[in-house]
Amino acid sequence: MKRAVIFIFLTVLTAVSGFSQSDLQTIAIVNLIRTEPITVKQLRSEVEMMEKTAKVQLNSEQRKLVLDGMINERLVVQAAERDKIVVNDNEVNQQLQQLRAVLAQNIGRQPTDAEFAQAIRNEFGMEPQVYRDQTRRQLIVQKYLMAKKGDLINSVKAPTEQEIQAEYIVRRSELLRPEIVRISLIQVPYGSDAAARSKARDLANNLVKEIASNPSKFDEVSMRHASPNSGFQAGDAGYLPRNQQARARLGDKFMDTAFSLRQGQVSPLIEGIDGFQIIKVTENHPEKILDLYDFVEPGSKVTVRDAIIQGLLSQRQQAVFTQASQEIVNELRAGRDFKIQNNLLNW
């Protein structure tokens, strides 16, 4: 619900980040409990971030919608302040920890602070402190809406069994799970120059000879990767689907080899994208149209039924939350003049 709350409200409310004399001009003024100007610089920053994400250029009418969102957000934040609704540092930290946990799951370990900061820049196009400030504002908005429209937001009902079955029938043709293998991987990085690559090749060839297609020997060699001087990386590489995204990321040779192996088989040496590689397949899962009680993917505890319930529930929550957001915005905007300078929307 929290993720839906944050992202749905962004269709009505927008965050802020913070260029020439004209950039310092005020394009709109919000005044609920205090006067708060919005500058051209602030609007440009928000517009440019959205353009970068969407890879399209916004016209003046679209910029006006962005400005309206900025006005709405400031109104709600001021209203929350008026009503003594606050968000403390612990609540912000908990939200950021959820994002850090997602990153940790993606990279297979806890990210460093530097890695987490770079992930925020890459994903959201803003500095970590700006993202933290935005997160605080979004949580304030969420708290305010729950305080004022909690009964409406909490009125959402779970889908019935009949609705779940109907949704499954409609979506069944989309529920084709591709062929999947689970693999363990030994990788010898190429290095930065020709000499390093030659040394890596020698090591990789020696490992291949030592393993000699023996699965137990593969596991034995893999365990040596933790040694500081091993020169290679090894471990469970997880589930690999047979699709174009994986092929583009890993290369034809790797994919063709992985899906030519059966459970327990070890590959010959592969010259991959990032290094010399040896793989062992530990599970094979054929292509399948998923039934309602099948797991969405191997290793998951989420069934198709679970995913359908969550999808239907999320749709309803989004619709109700949008309604509640619009009602709040209409109430706060009623009778107010924000002195919008439309001529400054063109740059």
C-alpha positions as CSV (number, residue, x, y, z in Angstrom):
1,M,0.0,0.0,0.0
2,K,2.8,2.4,0.9
3,R,4.4,2.1,-2.6
4,A,1.0,2.6,-4.3
5,V,0.3,5.6,-2.0
6,I,3.5,7.3,-2.9
7,F,3.4,6.8,-6.7
8,I,-0.3,7.4,-7.2
9,F,-0.2,10.7,-5.4
10,L,2.6,11.8,-7.7
11,T,0.0,12.1,-10.4
12,V,-1.6,14.9,-8.4
13,L,1.4,16.1,-6.4
14,T,5.0,16.4,-7.5
15,A,8.3,16.7,-5.7
16,V,10.8,19.6,-6.0
17,S,14.6,20.0,-6.4
18,G,16.6,22.7,-6.7
19,F,19.9,28.9,-13.0
20,S,20.3,33.3,-14.9
21,Q,18.2,36.1,-13.6
22,S,14.9,34.7,-15.1
23,D,15.4,31.4,-13.2
24,L,15.0,33.3,-9.9
25,Q,11.7,34.8,-11.0
26,T,8.6,33.7,-9.1
27,I,6.2,31.7,-11.3
28,A,3.6,30.9,-8.6
29,I,2.9,31.6,-5.0
30,V,1.4,29.3,-2.4
31,N,0.0,30.8,0.7
32,L,-1.9,28.6,3.1
33,I,-0.1,29.2,6.5
34,R,2.8,31.2,5.0
35,T,3.9,32.6,1.6
36,E,6.0,30.1,-0.3
37,P,7.2,31.1,-3.8
38,I,7.9,28.6,-6.6
39,T,10.7,29.9,-8.9
40,V,11.3,29.2,-12.5
41,K,14.5,27.5,-11.4
42,Q,12.6,25.0,-9.3
43,L,10.1,24.3,-12.0
44,R,12.8,23.9,-14.7
45,S,14.6,21.4,-12.4
46,E,11.5,19.3,-12.0
47,V,10.6,19.5,-15.7
48,E,14.1,18.5,-16.7
49,M,14.1,15.5,-14.3
50,M,10.8,14.3,-15.8
51,E,12.0,14.8,-19.3
52,K,15.1,12.8,-18.6
53,T,13.0,10.0,-17.1
54,A,10.4,10.0,-19.9
55,K,12.9,10.8,-22.7
56,V,10.5,13.4,-24.2
57,Q,10.4,17.2,-24.1
58,L,7.5,18.7,-22.2
59,N,5.5,21.5,-23.9
60,S,4.2,24.6,-22.0
61,E,0.8,22.9,-21.2
62,Q,2.6,19.9,-19.8
63,R,4.9,22.2,-17.8
64,K,1.8,23.8,-16.4
65,L,0.6,20.4,-15.2
66,V,4.0,19.9,-13.4
67,L,3.6,23.4,-11.8
68,D,0.1,22.5,-10.6
69,G,1.5,19.4,-9.0
70,M,4.2,21.4,-7.2
71,I,1.5,23.8,-6.0
72,N,-0.6,20.9,-4.8
73,E,2.2,19.3,-2.9
74,R,3.1,22.6,-1.1
75,L,-0.5,23.1,-0.1
76,V,-0.7,19.6,1.4
77,V,2.6,20.0,3.2
78,Q,1.6,23.3,4.7
79,A,-1.8,21.9,5.7
80,A,-0.1,19.0,7.4
81,E,2.1,21.5,9.3
82,R,-0.9,23.5,10.2
83,D,-2.5,20.4,11.6
84,K,0.7,19.3,13.4
85,I,1.2,16.2,11.2
86,V,4.9,15.4,11.1
87,V,7.3,12.7,9.9
88,N,10.3,12.0,12.0
89,D,13.8,10.8,10.9
90,N,13.1,7.2,11.8
91,E,10.1,7.0,9.4
92,V,12.2,8.5,6.6
93,N,15.0,6.0,7.4
94,Q,12.6,3.1,7.3
95,Q,11.5,4.1,3.9
96,L,15.1,4.4,2.6
97,Q,15.9,1.0,4.2
98,Q,13.3,-0.6,2.0
99,L,15.0,0.8,-1.1
100,R,18.4,-0.3,0.2
101,A,16.9,-3.8,0.7
102,V,15.8,-4.0,-2.9
103,L,19.2,-3.0,-4.1
104,A,20.8,-5.6,-1.8
105,Q,18.6,-8.2,-3.3
106,N,19.6,-7.2,-6.8
107,I,23.3,-7.3,-6.2
108,G,23.3,-10.2,-3.7
109,R,24.8,-8.3,-0.8
110,Q,24.4,-5.1,1.3
111,P,25.4,-2.1,-0.8
112,T,27.9,0.4,0.5
113,D,26.8,4.0,1.2
114,A,28.5,5.1,-2.0
115,E,26.8,2.4,-4.0
116,F,23.4,3.3,-2.5
117,A,23.9,7.0,-3.3
118,Q,24.9,6.2,-6.9
119,A,21.8,3.9,-7.2
120,I,19.6,6.8,-6.2
121,R,21.3,9.1,-8.8
122,N,20.8,6.5,-11.5
123,E,17.3,5.6,-10.6
124,F,15.8,8.9,-9.7
125,G,18.1,11.4,-11.2
126,M,18.7,13.3,-8.0
127,E,21.2,13.6,-5.2
128,P,20.6,11.5,-2.1
129,Q,19.8,14.4,0.2
130,V,17.3,15.7,-2.4
131,Y,15.7,12.3,-2.6
132,R,15.6,12.1,1.2
133,D,13.8,15.4,1.4
134,Q,11.4,14.3,-1.3
135,T,10.7,11.0,0.7
136,R,9.9,13.1,3.8
137,R,7.4,15.2,1.8
138,Q,5.8,12.2,0.3
139,L,5.4,10.6,3.7
140,I,3.9,13.8,5.1
141,V,1.4,13.8,2.2
142,Q,0.5,10.2,2.9
143,K,0.0,10.9,6.6
144,Y,-2.2,13.9,5.9
145,L,-4.4,12.0,3.4
146,M,-4.8,9.1,5.9
147,A,-5.7,11.6,8.6
148,K,-8.3,13.3,6.4
149,K,-9.5,10.6,4.1
150,G,-8.6,7.4,5.9
151,D,-12.1,6.0,5.9
152,L,-12.3,6.3,2.2
153,I,-8.9,4.9,1.6
154,N,-9.5,2.0,4.0
155,S,-12.8,1.2,2.4
156,V,-11.2,-0.8,-0.4
157,K,-12.3,-4.4,-0.3
158,A,-10.3,-7.5,-1.4
159,P,-11.5,-9.1,-4.7
160,T,-13.9,-12.0,-4.5
161,E,-13.1,-15.5,-5.7
162,Q,-15.3,-15.0,-8.7
163,E,-13.3,-11.8,-9.6
164,I,-10.0,-13.7,-9.2
165,Q,-11.2,-16.5,-11.5
166,A,-12.4,-14.0,-14.1
167,E,-9.2,-12.1,-14.0
168,Y,-7.2,-15.3,-14.5
169,I,-9.3,-16.3,-17.5
170,V,-8.7,-12.9,-19.1
171,R,-5.0,-13.0,-18.4
172,R,-4.2,-16.7,-18.9
173,S,-2.7,-16.2,-22.4
174,E,-0.2,-13.7,-20.8
175,L,0.9,-16.2,-18.1
176,L,3.5,-18.1,-20.2
177,R,6.6,-18.7,-18.1
178,P,9.6,-19.1,-20.3
179,E,12.1,-22.0,-20.0
180,I,14.2,-21.4,-17.0
181,V,17.5,-22.9,-15.7
182,R,19.2,-22.3,-12.4
183,I,23.0,-22.1,-12.6
184,S,26.1,-22.0,-10.5
185,L,28.9,-20.0,-12.1
186,I,32.7,-19.8,-12.0
187,Q,34.0,-16.7,-13.7
188,V,37.6,-15.5,-14.3
189,P,37.5,-11.8,-15.1
190,Y,39.3,-10.7,-18.2
191,G,41.3,-8.0,-16.6
192,S,42.3,-4.6,-18.0
193,D,44.8,-5.5,-20.7
194,A,46.1,-8.2,-23.0
195,A,48.5,-9.6,-20.5
196,A,45.8,-9.9,-17.8
197,R,43.5,-11.6,-20.3
198,S,46.1,-14.1,-21.2
199,K,46.7,-14.8,-17.5
200,A,43.0,-15.2,-17.0
201,R,42.7,-17.6,-19.9
202,D,45.5,-19.8,-18.4
203,L,43.7,-19.9,-15.1
204,A,40.3,-20.7,-16.7
205,N,41.8,-23.5,-18.7
206,N,43.4,-25.0,-15.7
207,L,40.1,-24.9,-13.8
208,V,38.4,-26.6,-16.8
209,K,40.9,-29.4,-16.7
210,E,40.6,-29.8,-13.0
211,I,36.8,-30.0,-13.1
212,A,36.7,-32.2,-16.3
213,S,32.8,-32.1,-16.4
214,N,32.6,-33.5,-12.9
215,P,29.7,-31.8,-11.0
216,S,31.2,-32.6,-7.5
217,K,34.6,-31.3,-8.7
218,F,32.9,-28.1,-9.9
219,D,31.5,-27.5,-6.4
220,E,34.9,-28.3,-4.8
221,V,36.6,-25.7,-7.1
222,S,33.9,-23.1,-6.5
223,M,34.5,-23.2,-2.8
224,R,38.1,-21.9,-3.3
225,H,36.8,-18.6,-4.7
226,A,36.9,-17.0,-1.2
227,S,40.7,-17.3,-1.1
228,P,42.3,-13.8,-1.7
229,N,44.5,-15.2,-4.4
230,S,42.0,-17.4,-6.2
231,G,41.7,-15.1,-9.2
232,F,38.1,-16.1,-9.9
233,Q,34.5,-15.6,-8.6
234,A,32.0,-18.4,-8.0
235,G,28.6,-19.1,-6.5
236,D,24.9,-19.6,-7.2
237,A,23.9,-17.3,-10.1
238,G,20.2,-17.8,-9.6
239,Y,17.4,-18.4,-12.1
240,L,18.0,-17.6,-15.7
241,P,14.9,-17.2,-18.1
242,R,15.2,-17.9,-21.8
243,N,14.3,-14.5,-23.1
244,Q,15.7,-11.7,-25.2
245,Q,16.6,-9.5,-22.2
246,A,18.8,-12.2,-20.7
247,R,20.4,-12.9,-24.1
248,A,21.2,-9.2,-24.6
249,R,22.8,-9.1,-21.2
250,L,24.8,-12.3,-21.2
251,G,25.4,-13.0,-24.9
252,D,24.5,-15.8,-27.3
253,K,27.2,-18.2,-26.4
254,F,26.4,-18.1,-22.7
255,M,22.6,-18.5,-23.3
256,D,23.0,-21.3,-25.8
257,T,25.3,-23.2,-23.6
258,A,23.2,-22.8,-20.5
259,F,20.1,-24.1,-22.2
260,S,21.9,-27.0,-23.8
261,L,22.7,-28.5,-20.3
262,R,20.6,-30.7,-18.1
263,Q,20.5,-30.7,-14.3
264,G,24.0,-31.5,-12.9
265,Q,25.9,-31.0,-16.2
266,V,28.9,-28.8,-16.4
267,S,29.8,-26.6,-19.4
268,P,33.0,-26.3,-21.4
269,L,34.8,-22.9,-21.1
270,I,32.7,-20.0,-22.3
271,E,34.2,-16.7,-23.4
272,G,31.5,-14.5,-21.9
273,I,30.9,-10.7,-21.9
274,D,32.7,-10.1,-18.6
275,G,35.1,-13.0,-18.4
276,F,35.9,-16.7,-18.9
277,Q,33.0,-18.7,-17.5
278,I,32.1,-22.3,-16.5
279,I,28.6,-23.0,-15.5
280,K,26.7,-25.9,-13.9
281,V,23.0,-26.3,-14.3
282,T,21.3,-27.1,-11.0
283,E,17.6,-27.0,-12.0
284,N,15.7,-27.2,-15.3
285,H,12.2,-25.8,-15.6
286,P,10.4,-26.1,-19.0
287,E,8.2,-23.4,-20.6
288,K,4.7,-23.5,-19.1
289,I,1.4,-21.8,-19.1
290,L,0.9,-21.1,-15.4
291,D,-2.1,-22.4,-13.5
292,L,-3.8,-20.3,-10.8
293,Y,-1.9,-22.0,-8.0
294,D,1.5,-22.3,-9.7
295,F,4.3,-20.2,-8.4
296,V,5.0,-17.1,-10.5
297,E,8.7,-18.2,-10.8
298,P,10.9,-21.0,-9.4
299,G,12.1,-20.2,-5.9
300,S,9.2,-17.8,-5.3
301,K,6.4,-18.3,-2.7
302,V,4.1,-16.0,-4.7
303,T,1.4,-17.9,-6.7
304,V,-0.4,-16.6,-9.7
305,R,-3.5,-16.3,-7.5
306,D,-1.5,-14.2,-5.0
307,A,-0.3,-11.9,-7.8
308,I,-3.8,-11.5,-9.2
309,I,-5.2,-10.6,-5.8
310,Q,-2.5,-8.0,-5.2
311,G,-2.9,-6.6,-8.7
312,L,-6.7,-6.2,-8.4
313,L,-6.3,-4.8,-4.9
314,S,-3.7,-2.3,-6.0
315,Q,-5.9,-1.1,-8.9
316,R,-8.7,-0.4,-6.4
317,Q,-6.4,1.3,-3.9
318,Q,-5.0,3.5,-6.7
319,A,-8.4,4.6,-7.8
320,V,-9.6,5.4,-4.3
321,F,-6.3,7.1,-3.4
322,T,-6.5,9.2,-6.5
323,Q,-10.1,10.2,-5.6
324,A,-9.0,11.1,-2.0
325,S,-6.1,13.1,-3.3
326,Q,-8.2,15.1,-5.7
327,E,-10.8,15.8,-3.0
328,I,-8.1,17.1,-0.7
329,V,-6.5,19.2,-3.5
330,N,-9.9,20.7,-4.5
331,E,-10.6,21.6,-0.8
332,L,-7.2,23.3,-0.4
333,R,-7.3,25.1,-3.7
334,A,-10.8,26.4,-3.4
335,G,-11.0,30.2,-3.6
336,R,-7.2,30.6,-3.7
337,D,-5.2,32.6,-6.3
338,F,-1.7,31.3,-6.8
339,K,-0.6,34.3,-9.0
340,I,0.7,32.0,-11.8
341,Q,2.9,33.7,-14.4
342,N,2.0,31.6,-17.5
343,N,4.4,33.6,-19.7
344,L,7.3,32.1,-17.7
345,L,6.3,28.6,-18.8
346,N,8.1,29.1,-22.1
347,W,11.9,28.8,-22.1
